Amino acid sequence: MLVRIVKMSFEPSKIEEFLANFEANKTKIRNFEGCNFLELYRDQNNTNIFFTHSYWDSENDLNNYRHSELFKSVWAKTKPLFNAKPEAWSVDKLESLE
């Protein structure tokens, strides 16, 4: 399993637009083949910073999403809202305690 974490910083005036776009597409993203989990986080101190956290069956599944029409349409609406370059990490989960 691949865990994907993406950090995004938005212009404060564009946050509602980002949230509306995420709301409209979150189920489609979560139901994309190979995606098993999706969460959105907001930084408590810098409220214009958000993180997505998702689980993918494989890097190939993530890449299929990143080259899909769904991603292209979501990203086309998201990218102009940034006030800093987004950062992304693909990591392997080593342990999980609940």
C-alpha positions in Angstrom: 0.0 0.0 0.0 1.1 3.5 -0.8 0.2 6.4 1.4 0.1 9.8 -0.2 0.3 13.1 1.7 -0.2 16.4 -0.1 0.3 19.8 1.6 -1.4 22.7 -0.1 -1.4 26.4 0.9 -4.1 28.7 -0.4 -4.8 32.3 -0.8 -7.2 33.0 2.2 -9.8 34.5 -0.1 -9.8 31.2 -2.2 -10.3 28.7 0.6 -14.1 28.4 0.2 -13.6 27.8 -3.5 -11.1 25.0 -2.7 -13.5 23.5 -0.2 -16.4 23.5 -2.6 -14.3 21.8 -5.3 -13.1 19.2 -2.8 -16.7 18.6 -1.7 -17.9 18.2 -5.3 -15.1 15.6 -6.1 -14.2 13.8 -2.9 -16.4 10.8 -3.5 -15.2 10.4 -7.0 -11.6 10.6 -5.9 -12.2 8.1 -3.0 -14.0 5.7 -5.4 -11.2 5.9 -8.1 -9.8 2.5 -8.8 -7.0 1.7 -6.3 -7.9 4.4 -3.7 -9.0 2.9 -0.4 -9.0 6.0 1.9 -9.2 9.8 1.7 -9.1 12.5 4.3 -8.7 16.2 4.3 -7.0 18.1 7.2 -6.7 21.7 8.0 -3.8 23.2 10.0 -5.0 24.6 13.3 -2.6 27.5 13.3 -2.2 28.4 9.6 -5.8 27.9 8.5 -5.0 28.4 4.8 -2.9 25.2 4.9 -4.6 21.9 4.1 -3.4 18.3 3.7 -4.9 15.4 1.8 -4.1 11.9 3.1 -4.9 9.0 0.9 -4.2 5.3 0.6 -3.5 3.6 -2.8 -3.1 0.0 -3.7 0.0 0.8 -5.6 2.1 3.6 -7.2 0.6 2.5 -10.5 -3.0 3.2 -9.2 -1.9 6.6 -7.9 -0.3 7.4 -11.3 -3.4 6.3 -13.1 -5.4 8.8 -11.0 -2.8 11.5 -11.6 -3.2 11.0 -15.4 -7.0 10.8 -15.3 -9.5 13.3 -16.6 -10.8 13.5 -13.0 -7.5 14.6 -11.6 -7.0 17.0 -14.5 -10.4 18.7 -13.9 -9.9 18.9 -10.1 -6.3 20.2 -10.4 -7.3 22.8 -13.1 -9.6 24.3 -10.5 -7.3 23.9 -7.5 -3.9 25.0 -8.9 -4.8 28.7 -9.4 -5.9 29.0 -5.8 -2.5 28.3 -4.3 -0.3 30.9 -2.7 2.7 28.5 -2.4 3.9 25.5 -4.3 2.2 22.3 -3.1 4.3 19.5 -1.6 3.6 15.8 -1.9 5.0 12.7 -0.3 4.5 9.0 -1.2 5.3 6.9 1.9 5.0 3.3 3.0 3.1 2.7 6.2 5.3 0.8 8.6 3.0 0.7 11.7 -0.5 1.8 12.7 -1.9 1.7 16.2 -5.5 2.4 17.2 
